[in-house]
Structures are given as C-alpha cells and as structure tokens.
Amino acid sequence: MEKPKKHILVCASFRPSGEPKGKCHRKGALDFLPYIENEIIDRGLDGVIVSSTCCLKMCDDGPVMVVYPDNLWYGNVDSEEAIDDILDAIEDGVVAEEYAL
C-alpha cells in the first residue's frame, strides 16, 4: 500500500488509561468508523484512510474529525449526513463549512 494522501482522524475519547470517556465517545463516534470506511471504499477514495484517536481536546464540539494533511477540523459530526457532507467536501477539494471548526 502506498502512503495515504489523506488521513481522517476520528476522536474516540480514549484517555491515557485506555478507557473511553467524553462527548465523542458518548455520542457514538466509534460507531461511525465502519460507515466512514465503507463510504471511502464505495466512493473510490483511494489514498484516504480513517483511524480512531485518543481525546483531541475539543470536547465542546464533539464528535470531532480531523482531515490531514489539510489540517481541517470538523465538529458536531454526529450523523451519517454530516459524514457524507465532509466526504463530499474531500472529493470536491473544498471545506465542509457547516462543520468546520
């Protein structure tokens, strides 16, 4: 596999002890990982991968996603519709303004 062109990070609210806490976890951020992965595949977004992270320290805006290397931070990503809007923006090379932090 080649190095990815984009990396989507999904806050899973893991703390140093490994225990998930926080708003992103409570609002089901981890439940969206399969949806995001399937959408990446279905859309043919070669070079885009998704990973869960420890707490990203943006709890007031959770669930939070970050797209690198663009350094785009998105908040209140709490639905498949929000994810679709963000993935549409990635495809179009623009920012999903409604969720941008």
Secondary structure, 3 states (H helix, E strand, C coil): CCCCCEEEEEEEEECCCCCECCHHHHCCHHHHHHHHHHHHHHCCCCCEEEEEEECCCCHHHCCCEEEECCCEEECCCCCHHHHHHHHHHHHHCCCCHHHEC
